[in-house]
Amino acid sequence: MFNIFPASILLIKKYLYFNKIFYLGIFLLPSAPALGAIFLFISNLISSTKRQNSYFKDYWNLPFFLIGLIMILSSLVLTFKFDPVLAPIKNQNFVNLYNRNLIWIGLSNWLPYFWVFWSSQYFTFNSYQRKKLGKLLVFGSVPIIFTGIAQYFFKINGPFIFLNGLITWYLKPVNDYNGLSGLFSNANYTGTWLAMIWPFTIAILLEKKDKYIEKIVSFIFFILIFFSTFLTFSRNAWLGLFIGLSLTFGVKFFKYILPIITTFSIPIFTSIGLIPNKSLIEISRNIVPSIFWNYKFADYSISSLQNFERIEIWTHAINLINIQSIWGWGSASFPILYKLQTENYIGHTHNLLLELGVSFGILTLILFASTNILLIIYSYIKKLHRDKSNQTYDIAWRASFIIIFTSQLFDIQYFDLRIGIVYWVLLGGLRNFIK
């Protein structure tokens, strides 16, 4: 009975092309994350047995392996010797309020992904594979676009639950501050996902096509993803659109495209209140269709520009890291610590690097940040494929990771399974740029 699982893996390896299992997992990931993750786990498990080089022969794995060891050691220390210095939160019983089980549960957001970083490289080794995966991410996101349109324009709300809860499409009602979210539970998650696939959409648009229908379809994808991303009203996502255009088009973006986009964007951004001038807002709303500003988004935008709460959150996070710089405070400890200090609830630090530092100490923060940044830098140093078609997709691949990495500096969508998996697959692909 104990040999059933290994035998099943061997059967899959023998009778199926397991790379197709990986592609299927990527395709299903946006709309059916649980199913997609199962297929990706199976394919990554098989790829781990086929890798010619062991995990430790690749020096890029070593920082993440070291981070994993520090996280485990930190969890052990916090579990058995839980006596943090409570200087900024005197007379507050953090130890009694904090659930120590979260210390170990939080490791699931990191340790499995360190393996995914290595095992998924089997499927991103060359530019042709990365091109295929980029297209699959775009085409697999069609349900996000259609559910977003149904939610935003036709007021079709969920949740819609399939396979006894294995798949849930949320389609939450659009309110005064939350835009298009589609099947995701939050518009910021949707915005990050759409901004992440945006460079691949540009690459598909720029790819030479012989058939007129293919050109039309690629242009429709381009338009739909752009406006869907915009309608999430996520400033992170808007930044992602800008980064994607500038990195994918390069100098051409600033010479030709940026002036055009600026011309059309200024009245739109003015109409939703990003420029806090009532006269300009009224003028722009006479020009811009009401679909862009009729959810009281202007009031939200103006107030948010004057709100520095996020800087206050980051300041608290930095102070906490200074206090417990070696071992951190444990996973998901920040909401409790912040509430004890301010009496307000905030779910996380709104910065993935600070979240790492608060949870596991400053060394994990430094190792993680430096490794990610070095992989981005080295991916620029390495010459890309001579084939211009594949070169465009490699540029899009790099831009996509930069977008998702930058997004985590102002908010945290990483803990969504879909975004977390794609983060590490993209990072593994960057590592293959260097080979």
Secondary structure, DSSP 8 states (H G I E B T S, - for coil): -TTHHHHHHHHHHHHS-HHHHHHHHHHHTTT-HHHHHHHHHHHHHHHHHH-SS-GGGSTTHHHHHHHHHHHHHHHHHHHH------GGGTT--HHHHS-THHHHHGGGGTHHHHHHHHHGGGGSSSHHHHHHHHHHHHHTTHHHHHHHHHHHHH-----EEEGGGTEEE------SS----TTSSSHHHHHHHHHHHHHHHHHHHHS--SSHHHHHHHHHHHHHHHHHHHHTT-HHHHHHHHHHHHHHHTHHIIIIIHHHHHHHHHHHHHHTTSS--HHHHHHHHHHS-GGGTTTSHHHHHHHHHT--HHHHHHHHHHHHHHHTTTT-S-TT-HHHHHHHHHS---SS-S-HHHHHHHHH-HHHHHHHHHHHHHHHHHHHHS---SSHHHHHHHHHHHHHHHHHHHHTTTS--TTSHHHHHHHHHHHHHHHHHH-
